[in-house]
Amino acid sequence: MLHFAPAVNMSVGGEVVWMKVVFVHGALVFDGAWWWHRMVEPLAALGLGSRTVELPSCVAPPGASPEVPGDMHADADAVRAALDEEDEPLALVGHSYGGVVITDAAAGHGNVQHLVYVTSVMPERDETLASLGGGREPGPWMDPRPADGTMGVKAEFLPRAFMQDCDEEAVAGALKRLTRQPLTVFGQSPRAVAWREKPSTYVVCAEDRATPPEAQREYAGRADRVVELPTGHHPMLSHPGLLTRAIAEAATASDG
């Protein structure tokens, strides 16, 4: 396990610079900035700027339909476009489905210094979210609709399966931000594999009821470093301070 550093900086060309954090949210939700909003102040207190990326396959209802352009590769392209706008060292953080997206988006990108996977998969070139399920039955909260080619999550399962350690305000906000995505995204593999070329940290959420901790630890075997947090599926909402420290340590490790 890692110990947490009190501050984060990187030395580039002999000069000390601060790293910026770029966040990518998970599947079946929209309004990426809201999902990460509790991280902004704790990161700023460490001198770390942050931004979020809106994923084109995750749009606000009722627009989530097969007619709306967007798949996993489009999501990765949106993230890469955001990375291109930055000219400083970056830590790229992917939550849940976001782990697939950052694996594709960060490949070959010079500004990305560290990848952080939060209760997510770390796919190889030929692996998908569906294939990495390991034969496990989909959770009862999943709501596929083959007729219209979309996937959703059943709202009644959200509080106890995904957010059992979150406060009422966070749960209420999350329920307003559920959406549907094309089923396509669950069968798409990354076009390149960023974690093979860049340092990575995996954050295991040990009390996650949606992504089993044992599965997370298996995925984490591909990461350079592993941190375990005593949280559910959304540590950015339930324990933003803990996740901030994990990200800070990841950035510090990149400097080592």
N, C-alpha and C positions, 0 to 999 in steps of 0.2 A: 504494500500500500504506500501511497505517497503522503508526505507531510506537506502542510500548506505554507506557502510563502506569504509574508506580510505585504509585499509590494511586487510589482511586475515591471521589468524593463528589459530591453534587448540592446545588445551592442552591435551596431552595424557600421562597418568601416571605422571603428574606433569611437563612434559617437553613440551616446545613449539615446534611444528613441522609445516611444510608447507604442504598444501594439493595439490595433483596433480589432474589435470582435464583430463578426458578421454572423447573424443568426438565421437559421432556416427551420421553419416549423414542420410539424408532422402532417399526417394525412387527415382528410375528411373534415378539415376546419379551414376557416378563412380569417383574414385580419391578422396577419403575422405579427404586426407591431404590438397588438394587444397581448398575445401569448407570451411575449418576452418583456412586457413593460415593467415588471417588477425587478428586472435585472439592471435597468439603466442606471439608477442611482448607486447601487452597490459597486458596479463597475467604475462609475465616474469617481467614486471615492478612492479608488486605486489608480486613478489617472488613465483609465481605459475608456476610450470612446466605443460606441456600438452603433449598429444599424441592423435592420431586418430586411428581408427580401420577401416580396409578395409572389406567390407561386401561381402561374397562370392556370394550372389544372384545378386550383382551389378557389372558386369564386363564390360570392355571396348568393344564396338562393334568391330567386328561382332560376338563376342563370346556369347552375351546374347541370349540364346535360351533354349528351354526345355531340351536340351541335357546337358547343363552345370549344374553340381550339385549346389544346393543352394536353400534354402527356408528361411522363417523367423527363424525357429529353428536353422538352420545352421548359420545364421547371429548372433543369440544370443550366440551360442556356440563359435563363433569367438571372440565376445566381452568378453565372460567369460574367454577365454584363455588369452586374453590380460590383463584382471584384475588379473589373476593368476600370471602374470609376475611381478606385482608390489608388493612392500612390505611397502607401505606408505598409509596413508588415502587418499581416492579418492572421487572426485565429478564426477559423471557420467552424461553426458549431451546428451540428445537425441533430435534431430531435426526432426519434422514431423513424418514420418514412424519410425524414430529412437526411438520414444517414446515407441512403441510396443516392440522393440528389447531390450531396457534397462530394461523394466518391467520384462521381462523373465530373462535376463542375470544376473542381480544384486541380484536376490532372494537368500538369504542365504549366500551371499558373505560378509565376515567380513570386508574387506578393504573399501568397499563402504560406505561412511558416509552420502552422500546426493545425491539425484536424482534431476536433473533439466530437465524439459520438456519444449521445445521451440516450440510453435505453433503446438502441437502434441496431440494425444489422450493419455489417461491414462486408458488402458483397464483393465477390471476385467478378472478373470480366463476364462470365457466363451465368451468373447467379441473379435471381430476382427475389422480390419480397415473397412471392408465392413459393418458389423453390426452397427458400431458406426456412420455411415453416416446419421442415423436418417431419412432414407427415402428420403434424398436430391438427386436430379439428379446429376450424375457425371458431373464435369465441362467440358466445351467444349474442354478443352486442353487435356483431357484424350484420349488415343489411344489404346484401347484394340484390340487384335487380337486373338479371340478364336481359330482360325484355328491352330496357332502355340503355343497357351497357354501363350502368353506374354502380358505385358502392357507397354506402353510408354507414353511420353508426346509430344504433337505437338509443335515443336520448335517455330513456329510463335507466340504462345501465351506466351512464357516464359517472354519476357521483360515486358509486361504490366500486366500480371496476377501474376507473382511471384517476379519480380525484378524492379518494377516501381521506387523504391527509390535507386537503385544501379547505380554506375557509368558505363561508357561504357566498361571499362576494365573488370569489374566483369561480365557484361552481356556477353561479348565476350568469356570469359573463361568458363562461365557456358554452353553456347551453344556448346562448344567443348566437354563437359563432360556429355551429355545426353546418356542414355542407356535404355535398356528394361529389365524388370524383369519378372520372372514367375508369372502368375496370382495367383498361389498358395498362395503367401505371403499375399495377401489381404483377404484371408479367414482363416488364421491361428490365433489361440488364444495363449496367453502366457501359458507356462506350470506351472508357478508360478507367484505371483504378488508382486514384490519388494516394491512398494509404500505402501503396507499395513504394512511393517515391518521397513521401513526406512524413515527419514525425506525427504520431497520433496518440491520443488518450481516449480511453473508453470509460464512461461514467456508468457504472452499474447502479440501478435504482433497486435496492434490495427488498423493498416492500411493494414493488410494482405488481399489481394483480392482473394487468393486461398482457405484458410481455414477461413471461416467467423469468425470475432471476437466474435460474440454471441455464436458460437459453441465452440470456445476456452474457453470462460468463463464458459460454462457448464462443459467442461472437467476439468477445473481448480478447480471446486468445490471439487474434491477429494484430492487436494494438501494441504499441511500444510500452505504454503505461496503463494501469488500471486503477481507478478510484471507485470505492463503494460508498454510496450515500444511503442513509436510512430513510428513504423517501418512496413515494408512489411514482406514478408514471409522469407527473408534471412537476419536477423539482423547481422549475423556474417560477412556479406560482406558489408552491407550498413551502419551499425552503430556498429562496433566492440567494440568501447569504452563503449557504453551503455550496451551491452550484457556482457562485461567483468565485469562491476560493478555489474550487476545483479547476475552473477555467484559468484563473490566475497562475496556479501551479503549472498548468500545461504550458502557458506562455513562457514562464520562467524556464521550464525544461527545454524549450526550444532554443534558449540562449546558451544552453550548456553544451 
